[in-house]
Structure formats: structure tokens, C-alpha cells
Amino acid sequence: MRLRVGVQIKPQHADYDQIRDAWIRAENIGADVLYNWDHFFPLSGDPNGKHFECWTMLAGMAEVTKRVELGALVTCNSYRNPNLLADMARTVDHISKGRLILGIGAGWFEKDYREYGYEFGTAASRLKDLERSLPIIIERWKKLNPGPVRGRIPILIGGSGRKVTLRLVAQYADAWNGFGTPDEARELNKVIDEWCEKVGRDPSEIERSIMIGDEWVDKADYYVEAGVTHLIVGADGPDYNLEPLAKLVEWRNSRQPVVEEAASR
């Protein structure tokens, strides 16, 4: 079991140069993964403040970094044709030399849908659309020339719906992302394991990640005890305070030998 830490550099309330600088600083600090998000408007602060689009930013992120993996936390399935999204992901994967993670979810932010002309539908219809898209994306990767650098780009599915989302995690995902306390994470991990048993999947193949608030950074061990091995903090523009990330990196570096020793027993 390998511990990893990530940071979501939110593409809001900042100029591109400030966002770019945050990517570079995060990589230099030692993050394992850099994320942005897939929205068209800020989620906090001025609702009409500065904001940039997800996938064009990911291409920029891929070009200016060298080591970290990168991806959206998470791409909204509704905003792009699945074949097109597969091709976009493959392209960014090549720009990054094989460092892309396809983070994807069903979508939820109604303002994005309304302002950009997408049908919002219902939570059930958006999940049905996601379930339809995932195999299409995987099949398109097999047809593209050149294909993804790693053959298949790792898929991270975000969400906590027990009946559908976590079933899709068991069926298709290499990683899962959620929110919540260690106790909530432990319970959701149990549901994923149960779905893995039902669909015939080895649950150890799925990385478990949680987006945590800064107040949980000093209590990261509780998440490891709950089965989470990838912890992610957020950083908001324009200043992008990366001190919580630095603390997580220090924790990871001190904790990793203990985790590796336990896993080898």
C-alpha cells in the first residue's frame, strides 16, 4: 500500500500565471497528483469571478510539470461527448508523457448546465448517462492512433452514491474519490468492497482517495486507518496557500516506511 497526497488547484479567482505558478510550486513541494475541477463558474466567493475551463488548463498543466500525475477532480460526464472526451484525455496523456488520470463523475452544478445549454435532467438520468459513457470511453482508447501512453488511462470516479456510483467504481475505476470524515470513508470503503465482491473485482485494485479540509491534515492517520491511501487538499486563488500540502507531504514521507512495513508482513 503506497500513500499518496494530492492538491486541487482551483481554477477560480486567479490569473493564469498565478495558477501556473501554483502547479509548479505544488510539484516542487512533492505532491503526487495535481488536480483542477470541471466547472464554468466559481464555486465560492464571487459567483461571477475569474474562472478557467478544465481541459484546456489540464493541457497547460501537463506541459509545465514533469513528474506529478494530473487530472480533473472530477470531469463532468455531461459536458462532452464520451468519444471526444476519450480523445481529449488521450491527447493530454501524450502531452504529459503518460501522467494523466481521468477523473470523472455524473455532474451536479446546475448553473453550469443552465448557462452553457446542457440538459440538467435528474441525478438518476445523469448517473445513467455516466454508466453509458464509461465503456464507450474505454473502447475509444483502444481505437485511437496513437493510443494512450499507458495503454489505458487510469479512471478515477468521484461520488458516494451507494447504489449506482460505487457500483460503477467497482466495475470500471482504478481509483475512487469521496468526501467525509474517517468514519464516513470507512463505511464507503466497505460498500465498495461489497460491490467488488458482487462484480468479481479484487478490491485492492482500487485506490481510495478523500478530499479533506485543512483541519484534518494533522489527523491524516485516521484516514489511513479507515482504508484511505490518497489524501487531497484544496488550494484557492489568487494566493494558493500550499502550506497544508507541505504538511501532508511531510506526513507522507514520515509515514510511508511504517505503511510499507505493515503491508509486507
N, C-alpha and C positions, 0 to 999 in steps of 0.2 A: 504493500500500500504506500503510495507516494503522496505526500502532502503538497498541495499547490495553492498559490494565492493569486488573486486577480484584482483588477481595478476597472470600474466602469467610468470612463472619462465622458461625462455627459456633454453632448454637443449643443449646449444651450448657454445663452448669456455671455458669449465669448467670441472673439475674432478667431479666424483660422490659425493665425500664428500662435495665439495663446493655447489653442487646443493641440497643435503640433508640438509645442514645447512640452506640454503635459505628457504626451505619448513618450517623448524621448526621455524625460525625467523618470517616468514610471519604469521604463525598460532599464535605465541605469541603476535605479534603486534595487531592482531584482525581481520585479513581477514576473510571474509565469505566463499570464494571459492579460491582454488588454481588450476591453470591450467598449462599445458605444451602445446606442439604442436605436430603435427604428420608429421614430415619431417625426411629425412635421412641425410641431409646436412645443414650446417648453412645457414641462410637467409641473414646474414650481416657479415661484417668482412671477414676473410679468408674463402673462399668458401670450402676449404678442412680442416678446423679447427676441433677441437674436437666436437663430437656430439653423442647423445644417442637416442635410439629408444623409441617411445612414450609409448606403453602399458606396457612394462616391467618396465619402470620408474613409471607409474601410480600405479603398484602393490607395488613398493617401497614406493611411496608417501602415499599410503593407510596404510602401515604398520607403518610408523614413525610418523603419525599425529593421532590426537584423535577426533578433533571437526569439522574441516573445511570440506565442501564438496569439491570434486575434479573431474577433468575431463580434456579432451583434448579440446583445442580451435584451431582448431577442428580436429577430426579424418577424414582422407581421406577415403571416402567410397570405392575407387578403390583398396585399398591395401589389403583388407581381404574379404574373403567370408562372406556374411551377417550372415549366421548361426554361423560361427566361431566367428565373431565379437560379436554377441549376447551372446555367451557362455563366451568369454573373459570378456565382460562387467559384466556379472552376477558374474563371479569369483572375479573380483576386487571389485565389490559391496559387496560381503561377506567379503573379507579381510578388507574392510573399515567399516564394520557393517552398510551398507546402506547409504553411503555418496557419491556414485558415480553419476555424471551427464554424460550422453552420448552426448558429443558434436560431431557433425558430419556435413560434407559438401561434396560437389561434387569433390573437388580437383582442383589444378591449377598449381602446381610447376613442370614444365616439366622435370627438371633434376632428380627429384625423380623417375618419371616414367621411364625415359630412362635408368638410371643407375641400377635400380632394376628390369627391364624387364617387366614393366607393359605397356599395350597399352594406349597411351595418348588420342587418339581419338579427339573429339571436345568438346567444352563447352556444346553443346546440348546433345551429347551422354553421357557425364559424369553426367549431370543432370537427364537424363533418367535412368541411372543406379542407381542413388540415389533414385529416385522415386520408382523403383522396389525393392530396398533393404529395405526401411523403414518398410513396412508391414511384410516382412519376419523376420526382427529382432524382431518386436513386437510379432509375432506368436511364434517364437522360445522361447522367455521368458516364454510363457505360458506352454511350453512343458518340460522345464528343471527341473531337480530334484536335489537339491532344487531350487526353483525359486528365483528371485531377492528378496532382503530383504524387499523392499517397494512394492512388487507385480509387479510394472512396474517401471523401472529406468527412471527418468526424461530425456527427449530428448531435447537437445539444437541444433538448426540448425543455421549454420553460412552462411551469404551471403546476397546480396542485390538485386539479380535479381527479378524484379517486376513480370514477367510473370510466372515463374516457382518456383524459390526458395521461395519467400514469400507466394505463394500458398501452398507449402509443409509445411511451418511454420504453416499456418492456419489449415492445415489438421492434422498434426502429432506432432507438437512441444509443449513442455511445456515452452520453452524459445527461444528467438531469439537473435543472436549476429550480430552486424554490426560495421562499422567504419563511421567516418564522423563528421561534425560539428553538433551543436544542431539543426540548421535548416534542415540539411540533415536527421538527426534522426527523426525529427518531420514528415517530408514527408514520410519516410519509414514506420513509425508507422501508418500513415494514410492508406498506401497501405495494410498493414497487417490487419488493421481493416476492410477495404473494402473486402478483401478476406475472413475474418471471417464471414462477413455477407452473402457472396455468398455460403459458405460451411456449414453454420448453426452452427458456433462456437462462444462461448462467448469470445470476445477479451480480457477480463480481466483475462482469464485463462493463458495467455501467458506473461511471464516475458520478458521485453525488456532490453537488455544489449548492451553496447557500449564499445569498446576498445578505450581508449583515450590516447593522448600524455601527457607527463608530464606538458606541458604548459597549459593544460586545467584543471588541478587539482584544481586550485584556482577559477575556473569558473564552478564548478560542478553543481551549482544550475540551470544553463541554460539547462543542460540536463534533470534535473527533470521536468522543465517547458515544455520540449519537450516530456515528457512521458516516459523517461528512468528511471528505478529504480535500475539498477545494472551497476555500473561503474567499469571498469577493466583497470589497468595499467600494463605495461610490465617491466620486470627486466632481464638484460642481464648479462651473465657470463663474466669473472670469479668472479667479485666482488659482483654482485647482490645488487645494491643500492636500499634499500626499503624505503627510505625517502618519495617518492611520495605516496606509500601505506600508510605509517603512517599518512600523511596529509589527505588522503581520509578517513581513519578510524576515525580521529578526526572530520572531517566534518560530516561523517555519524552519529556519536554519538551526535553531537550538533544539527543536522538537523532532526533526527528521530522523536522526540516528536512533532515537528511542522507538519511533514507529517502525523503522526498518528492522530493528532487533526483535520486536514483538512479532512482526509478520513472518520472520524466518524460523520461529520456534515450531 
